[in-house]
């Protein structure tokens, strides 16, 4: 179970996906209406999935920061499903 933690290609792919998601969101920000909602569905945190936990928290923190940055122009809601 822990072996994937040391699989460089898996880790690289994980962080490239995060980068692509953030890049895509940055591209669509000018197209957003006055109100926008992100609904995220993730697995529960797992001690053995450190890189996935980092991916999840990085994306959530990015969206929270974006929400604060755009508070005067766009109302962004973030909903995290369990």
N, C-alpha and C positions, 0 to 999 in steps of 0.2 A: 504494500500500500504506500509506503513512504518512497519507494524507488523513483516514482515520477518526479519527486521534488528535485532530483539531481539530473533529470533529463533536460539538457540544455535546450533542445528543440521545442519541447513542450513549454518551457518557461518563456522562451523567445516568442513563440506563437501567442501565448497568453498576453504578454505586454504589447505586442503588435496589435492585437485585437483591441485592447484598451485605447491605444493611440489612435486607431482608425475610428473608433466610436467618438472619441473626443473631437477629432478633426471633423467628422461628419456633423456633429452637433454645432460646432463653430461655423460651419458652412451654412447651416439652415437658420441660424439665429436671425439674420435679417428678414427671413420669410415668416417668422413667427407672428401670430396675431397678438392681441392684447393679453390673451390668457392661453397658457399652454400647460399640459399635464404630462409628466413622465410617470409611467407605471412600470415598476421594476419587479421582476420575480426571480429570486435567487434561491439556491440551496441554503440551508442553514449553515452557519459557521461550523467548521470542522477543524479540529486541531491538526489533522493530517493534510489538509488542503491549504497550506499557508499561502501559496501564490494565488489561488482562487480568492481567498479571503482578502488579500491585498488588492486584487482586481476589483472586487465588489466595493471595498471601502474607498478606493481611489475614485471610482466612478461616482459614488454617492457624494463624496466630498467635492468633486468637481461640479456636480449639479447644484449642490448647496451654495458653492461660491458663485456660480453663474446666476443663481437666483438672487443673491445679494447684489451682485454687480448690475443686474437689469431691473431691480425693484421699481425704479421710477418709470420704466417704459413697458415692461412685460411682467405679468403676474405668472410666475412659474410654480406649479404644484408638483411635489414629488411624493409619490405613493409607493411604498415598499411592501410587497406582498410576502407573506411567509408560507 
